[in-house]
Amino acid sequence: MSVVARRLTCVDTTLQDPLVGQVLDGRYRVEARIAVGGMATVYRAVDTRLDRVLALKVMHPTLATDATFVERFIREAKSVARLDHPNVVQVFDQGAEGAYVYLAMEYIAGCTLRDVLRERGALRPRAALDILEPVLAALGAAHRAGFVHRDMKPENVLIGDDGRVKVADFGLVRAVDTVTSTTGAVLGTVSYLAPEQIEHGAADPRVDVYACGVVLYEMLTGAKPHDGDSPAAVLYKHLHEDVPPPSAAVPEMAYELDELVAAATARNPEIRPHDAVALLARAREARAALSTAQLDAVPPQALAGEHDNAEDRTSVIPRALTMPRPLPVNEDDETEGTDGTDGRFTAGGGVGPDGVNRTSRLAAPPPPPAPSRRLRLRRGPLTIVVAVLLVLGVGTGVWYINSGQFTKVPPLLSKTEAQARDRLDDAGLDVGKVRHAYSDTVERGKVISTDPAAGDRIRKNDSVSLTVSDGPDTVKLPDVAGYKLDKARTLLEDEGLEPGMVTRAFSDEVAKGFVISTKPRSGTTVRAGSAVALVVSKGSPIDVPDVTGDDLDDAREELTRAGLEVKVADARVNSEYDSGQVARQTPEPGGRAAEGDTVTLTVSKGPRMIEVPDVVGDSVDDAKQKLEDAGFEVDEDRGLLGLFGDTVKKQSVDGGDTAPEGSTVTITIR
């Protein structure tokens, strides 16, 4: 893959910050401040243990004081850390120190897509697709694993100096949204919010698909599709106006790219690709349909540098701003409202009074005009021209015969069957076979494809076959609660569904290894092929008993009675306990485990023997310091004669002898 960012020069800017120069959690040395977002600040740091550069995302202190947020953030971070994909920024560690809650992540030396757009404006279609496809691959892996990003935008697309494209900020958005959704607010970036996020706070993989469609539009045109004087105005447009086709801003843009943007940004989520995997397939189909000239078309650069970051930060948007409000009616156009209806405001913005769905958009350039009837009637002048050209010997006879016999198949995708028939009739073509097929991306009753394809050369009066959408192939999610995990997976696959991410939870009601619940819930109607996340029981929780200091056999017996397995570590360690006793255990005492979980025991080989320093003749303070530094406890014996003395006359273990580490040495003072 060739990536446009290879030739860019991007510089991290270090700003004055109290964390710069500090070592966080005794491990991460903060070297530079990279970026500030609505929820966190990102730093370049060095892991002093592993000697590697990484990125440290530190939550803003106002969020770090919210215990619920921190708990959920850490839980989500652990889940996202298991999302292993080459186009996802990896999470290495998470922790907290004082007011600082942080994530340690993979550091990508390079730029964000925002930097690229700010410097270059619109990109060539090839470069835009080179960036879009790995982004969709990353999101697709997340969607199939049960994650939704919720805040896709150019700032979260990283382009490395080596050409790698990676998606950042998985998990954080989900954790924050879990908190803010209960307060009547929407989390996100206004320019990239899907209509259902704005109106209902809903978030499934299709909100990421919508945001990617907006990002693609921005890459192709150099500007965002919707702007306004306030966030509320932008939100209103997302609810009630289609994203315009890129060709409206860049007239030479291929209609396949118009269709790709239209599919991804459909205001009705039901006719969008159901997840990033489906949109990736559409993107690859669009690329395959474009010629080299179309892929490498040089975009206009007039919009370069016009990106305003004021609305590009992730923020919590009050629900009041997301509720639809009527806009003033233009007195010069009182018959039609901004949503394409008869001027009356509709909250959904989807269906007008005539029953026509208003979420469709211009998906392709208009078809070539049919040959003019006036031209066909004016035979006299045309005949004269042909005769003259024939006399001149330019072979015009062939030109005349062919010019009236062929036409091009007009673009019919996303048109209703009736509209497609009318367009074919206007082009002088007949309708051939009409087939029906399921489609996750094309609304029921509209054209999915044609044979021959749009733009193909065809003789007039020939026929064009149509494939019309029956809408998405849907499945009712079966109730698999109470089944063993393997059986539940089989039941889902039999229904045409994909078993997704498995999480485990304690349950007093459901036996270990059996399904507690699914997400989505059973009975929900979903698309065929959708991933279903499963929650599986770990059984009733067991409090791990404390067996440190017990003889190994006694410890093994107590843990077995509790329903736990026992593993003994190969290596023994010195400890305060006698040889053969348990020095430490994992999990630690008081932790919770499931029946059958393993507790690892490390056996003591007794205390470490240390040479005792000779402190006879030293002052009391010096003697105590030497003995404590060597690892001993110190006891004083003054008696009546030593009440006012300050010199050590005797010690319980002679200097040069050895004693167990941590044992007590008594000094006699006179």
PEBELGI-V175583 format. One record per residue. RES is the residue in one letter. OMEGA is omega in radians with two decimals (999 if undefined). BURIAL is + if it has 9 or more other ideal C-beta (glycine too) atoms within 8 Angstrom, else -. Layout:
BEGIN
RES,OMEGA,BURIAL  RES,OMEGA,BURIAL
END
This chain:
BEGIN
M,3.03,-  S,-3.09,-  V,-3.07,+  V,-3.00,+  A,-3.07,+  R,-3.07,+  R,-3.14,-  L,3.02,+  T,-3.11,-  C,-3.05,-  V,3.01,-  D,-3.14,-  T,3.12,-  T,3.13,-  L,3.07,-  Q,-3.06,-  D,-3.09,-  P,-3.13,-  L,-3.11,+  V,-3.11,+  G,-3.13,-  Q,3.03,-  V,-3.06,+  L,3.09,+  D,3.11,+  G,-3.02,-  R,-2.97,-  Y,3.13,+  R,-3.07,+  V,-3.05,+  E,-3.06,+  A,3.06,+  R,-3.05,+  I,-3.03,+  A,3.09,-  V,3.12,-  G,-3.11,+  G,-3.09,-  M,-3.01,+  A,3.01,+  T,-3.12,+  V,3.14,+  Y,2.90,+  R,-3.06,+  A,3.09,+  V,3.02,+  D,-3.03,+  T,3.10,-  R,-3.09,-  L,3.11,-  D,3.10,-  R,3.12,-  V,3.09,-  L,3.09,+  A,-3.14,+  L,3.09,+  K,-3.06,+  V,-3.14,+  M,3.06,+  H,-3.07,+  P,-3.13,-  T,3.08,-  L,-3.09,+  A,3.13,+  T,3.14,-  D,-3.06,+  A,-3.14,-  T,3.11,-  F,-3.09,+  V,-3.13,+  E,-3.12,-  R,3.12,+  F,-3.13,+  I,3.14,+  R,3.13,+  E,3.14,+  A,3.12,+  K,3.12,+  S,-3.11,+  V,3.13,+  A,3.12,+  R,3.14,-  L,-3.03,+  D,3.13,-  H,-3.07,+  P,-3.14,-  N,3.08,+  V,3.07,+  V,-3.03,+  Q,3.06,-  V,-3.10,+  F,-2.96,+  D,3.00,-  Q,-3.13,+  G,-3.13,-  A,3.02,+  E,-3.11,-  G,-3.12,-  A,-3.05,-  Y,3.00,+  V,-2.95,+  Y,2.93,+  L,3.00,+  A,-3.00,+  M,3.06,+  E,3.12,+  Y,3.13,-  I,3.09,+  A,-3.12,-  G,-3.04,+  C,2.93,+  T,3.06,+  L,3.08,+  R,3.10,+  D,-3.13,+  V,-3.11,+  L,-3.13,+  R,-3.11,+  E,-2.98,+  R,-3.03,+  G,-3.12,+  A,3.12,+  L,3.00,+  R,-3.14,+  P,-3.14,+  R,-3.14,+  A,3.13,+  A,3.12,+  L,3.08,+  D,3.11,+  I,-3.07,+  L,-3.00,+  E,3.07,+  P,3.06,+  V,3.14,+  L,3.09,+  A,3.12,+  A,-3.14,+  L,3.12,+  G,3.09,+  A,3.13,+  A,-3.12,+  H,-3.13,+  R,3.09,+  A,3.09,+  G,-3.13,+  F,2.99,+  V,-3.08,+  H,3.07,+  R,-3.11,+  D,3.11,+  M,3.13,+  K,-3.09,+  P,3.13,+  E,-3.10,+  N,3.03,+  V,-3.09,+  L,3.14,+  I,-3.06,+  G,3.07,+  D,3.12,-  D,3.09,-  G,3.13,+  R,3.07,+  V,-3.09,+  K,3.10,+  V,-3.12,+  A,3.01,+  D,2.93,+  F,3.02,+  G,-3.12,+  L,-3.10,+  V,-3.13,+  R,-3.11,+  A,-3.14,+  V,-3.11,+  D,3.12,+  T,3.14,+  V,-2.98,+  T,-3.10,+  S,3.13,+  T,-3.08,-  T,3.13,-  G,-3.12,-  A,3.11,+  V,3.11,+  L,3.08,+  G,-3.14,+  T,-2.89,+  V,-3.06,+  S,-3.01,+  Y,-3.12,+  L,3.06,+  A,-3.12,+  P,-3.10,+  E,3.02,+  Q,-3.09,+  I,-2.98,+  E,-3.03,+  H,-3.06,-  G,-3.10,-  A,3.14,-  A,2.98,-  D,-3.06,-  P,-3.09,+  R,3.06,+  V,3.05,+  D,3.09,+  V,3.13,+  Y,-3.12,+  A,3.11,+  C,3.06,+  G,3.09,+  V,3.12,+  V,3.11,+  L,3.09,+  Y,-3.10,+  E,3.12,+  M,-3.07,+  L,-3.04,+  T,-3.10,+  G,-3.13,+  A,3.08,+  K,-3.09,-  P,-3.11,+  H,3.04,+  D,-3.12,-  G,-3.12,+  D,-3.11,-  S,3.06,-  P,-3.13,+  A,3.14,+  A,3.12,+  V,3.13,+  L,3.12,+  Y,-3.13,+  K,3.09,+  H,-3.12,+  L,-2.90,+  H,3.11,+  E,3.05,+  D,2.95,+  V,-3.09,+  P,3.08,+  P,3.12,+  P,-3.12,+  S,3.07,+  A,3.10,-  A,3.14,+  V,-2.97,+  P,-3.09,-  E,-3.08,-  M,3.13,+  A,-3.07,+  Y,3.08,+  E,3.11,+  L,3.01,+  D,-3.11,+  E,3.14,+  L,3.11,+  V,-3.12,+  A,-3.13,+  A,-3.07,+  A,-3.02,+  T,3.07,+  A,-3.13,+  R,3.05,+  N,-3.07,+  P,-3.10,+  E,-3.12,-  I,2.99,+  R,2.90,+  P,-2.96,+  H,3.03,+  D,-3.06,+  A,3.10,+  V,3.13,+  A,3.12,+  L,3.09,+  L,3.10,+  A,3.10,+  R,-3.14,+  A,-3.14,+  R,3.06,+  E,3.13,-  A,3.12,+  R,-3.10,+  A,-3.10,-  A,-3.08,-  L,3.06,+  S,3.10,-  T,3.13,-  A,3.13,-  Q,3.13,+  L,-3.05,+  D,3.12,+  A,-3.12,+  V,-3.11,-  P,3.04,+  P,-3.10,-  Q,-3.05,+  A,-3.07,-  L,-3.13,+  A,3.09,+  G,-3.10,-  E,-3.09,-  H,3.11,-  D,-3.07,-  N,-3.04,-  A,-3.09,-  E,-3.03,+  D,3.13,+  R,2.98,+  T,-3.11,+  S,3.06,+  V,-3.03,+  I,3.12,+  P,-3.11,-  R,3.14,+  A,-3.14,-  L,-3.08,+  T,3.13,+  M,-3.08,-  P,3.04,+  R,3.11,-  P,3.03,-  L,3.10,-  P,-3.14,-  V,3.10,-  N,-3.07,-  E,3.14,-  D,-3.09,-  D,-3.01,-  E,-3.04,-  T,-3.07,-  E,3.12,-  G,-3.11,+  T,3.14,-  D,3.10,+  G,3.11,-  T,-3.07,+  D,3.10,-  G,3.10,-  R,-3.12,-  F,3.04,-  T,-3.03,+  A,-3.12,-  G,-3.12,-  G,-2.99,+  G,-3.02,+  V,3.13,-  G,-3.10,+  P,3.13,-  D,3.11,-  G,-3.11,-  V,3.11,-  N,-3.06,-  R,-3.11,+  T,3.12,+  S,-3.08,+  R,3.06,+  L,-3.09,+  A,-3.13,+  A,3.09,+  P,3.13,-  P,-3.11,-  P,3.10,+  P,-3.13,-  P,3.09,-  A,3.13,-  P,-3.07,+  S,3.08,-  R,-3.14,-  R,-3.12,-  L,-3.10,-  R,-3.09,-  L,-3.05,-  R,-3.09,-  R,-3.02,-  G,-3.13,-  P,-3.11,-  L,3.13,+  T,3.14,-  I,-3.13,-  V,-3.14,-  V,-3.12,+  A,3.14,-  V,-3.11,-  L,3.10,+  L,3.11,+  V,-3.13,-  L,3.04,-  G,-3.11,-  V,3.06,-  G,-3.05,-  T,-3.14,+  G,3.13,-  V,3.14,-  W,-3.07,-  Y,-3.10,+  I,-3.03,-  N,-3.01,-  S,-3.10,-  G,-3.04,-  Q,-3.05,-  F,3.03,+  T,3.09,+  K,3.09,+  V,-3.13,+  P,3.07,+  P,-3.06,+  L,-3.08,+  L,3.13,+  S,3.02,+  K,3.04,+  T,3.14,-  E,3.13,+  A,3.12,-  Q,3.13,+  A,3.12,+  R,3.13,+  D,-3.12,-  R,3.12,+  L,3.12,+  D,3.11,-  D,-3.13,+  A,3.13,+  G,-3.09,+  L,3.12,+  D,3.07,-  V,3.11,+  G,-3.14,+  K,3.05,-  V,3.14,+  R,3.09,-  H,3.13,-  A,3.05,+  Y,3.09,+  S,3.07,+  D,-2.99,+  T,-3.08,+  V,-3.09,+  E,3.13,+  R,3.09,-  G,-3.12,-  K,-2.99,+  V,3.07,+  I,-3.09,+  S,3.09,-  T,3.07,+  D,0.07,-  P,-3.09,-  A,3.11,+  A,3.12,+  G,3.13,-  D,3.12,-  R,-3.04,-  I,3.09,+  R,3.05,-  K,-3.12,+  N,2.99,-  D,-3.08,-  S,3.09,-  V,3.11,+  S,-3.10,+  L,2.94,+  T,-3.03,+  V,-3.07,+  S,2.94,+  D,-3.10,-  G,-3.10,+  P,3.02,+  D,-3.03,+  T,-3.12,+  V,3.01,+  K,-3.06,-  L,-3.12,+  P,3.10,-  D,-3.12,-  V,3.09,+  A,-3.13,+  G,3.09,-  Y,2.99,+  K,-3.05,-  L,-3.10,+  D,3.14,-  K,3.12,+  A,3.11,+  R,3.14,+  T,3.13,-  L,3.12,+  L,-3.14,+  E,3.11,+  D,3.12,-  E,3.14,+  G,3.14,-  L,-3.08,+  E,3.05,+  P,-3.06,+  G,-3.06,+  M,3.11,+  V,3.00,+  T,-3.08,+  R,-3.08,-  A,3.07,+  F,3.09,+  S,3.06,+  D,-3.07,-  E,-3.04,-  V,-3.10,+  A,-3.12,-  K,3.10,+  G,3.13,-  F,-3.06,+  V,3.05,+  I,-3.07,+  S,3.08,-  T,3.01,+  K,0.08,-  P,-3.13,-  R,3.09,-  S,-3.11,+  G,3.12,-  T,3.07,-  T,-3.10,-  V,3.10,+  R,3.02,+  A,-3.12,+  G,3.14,-  S,3.08,+  A,3.13,+  V,3.11,+  A,-3.07,+  L,3.02,+  V,-3.04,+  V,-3.07,+  S,2.95,+  K,-3.10,+  G,3.12,+  S,-3.12,-  P,3.09,+  I,3.03,+  D,-3.08,-  V,-3.13,+  P,3.12,-  D,3.14,-  V,3.09,+  T,-3.11,+  G,3.10,-  D,2.96,+  D,-3.04,-  L,-3.10,+  D,3.12,-  D,3.13,+  A,-3.14,+  R,-3.13,+  E,-3.12,-  E,-3.13,+  L,3.13,+  T,3.09,+  R,-3.14,-  A,3.12,+  G,-3.09,-  L,3.03,+  E,-3.10,+  V,3.02,+  K,-3.14,-  V,3.13,+  A,-3.10,+  D,-3.05,-  A,3.02,-  R,-3.09,-  V,2.98,+  N,3.10,-  S,3.11,+  E,-3.11,-  Y,-3.13,+  D,3.11,-  S,3.14,-  G,3.08,-  Q,-3.13,+  V,3.14,+  A,3.11,+  R,-3.10,+  Q,3.08,+  T,0.01,-  P,-3.13,-  E,3.13,-  P,3.12,+  G,3.10,-  G,-3.13,-  R,3.13,-  A,3.10,+  A,3.10,+  E,-3.12,+  G,3.07,-  D,-3.07,+  T,3.01,-  V,-3.14,+  T,-3.13,+  L,3.05,+  T,-3.03,+  V,-3.14,+  S,2.96,+  K,3.10,-  G,3.14,+  P,3.05,+  R,3.13,-  M,-3.05,-  I,3.07,+  E,-3.11,-  V,3.11,+  P,3.05,-  D,-3.09,-  V,3.11,+  V,-3.11,+  G,3.12,-  D,3.00,+  S,-3.11,-  V,-3.11,+  D,3.14,-  D,-3.12,+  A,3.14,+  K,-3.14,+  Q,-3.13,-  K,-3.09,+  L,3.13,+  E,3.10,+  D,3.14,-  A,3.09,+  G,-3.12,-  F,2.91,+  E,-3.08,-  V,3.05,+  D,-3.12,-  E,3.03,-  D,-3.10,+  R,-3.05,+  G,3.14,-  L,-3.06,-  L,-3.07,-  G,-3.08,+  L,-3.09,-  F,-3.13,-  G,-3.13,+  D,-3.11,-  T,3.12,+  V,3.14,+  K,-3.06,-  K,3.04,-  Q,-3.01,+  S,3.04,-  V,-3.06,-  D,3.06,-  G,-3.11,+  G,3.05,-  D,3.11,-  T,3.11,-  A,-3.13,+  P,3.07,+  E,-3.14,+  G,3.12,-  S,-3.04,+  T,3.02,-  V,-3.14,+  T,3.09,+  I,3.12,+  T,-3.02,+  I,3.06,+  R,999,-
END
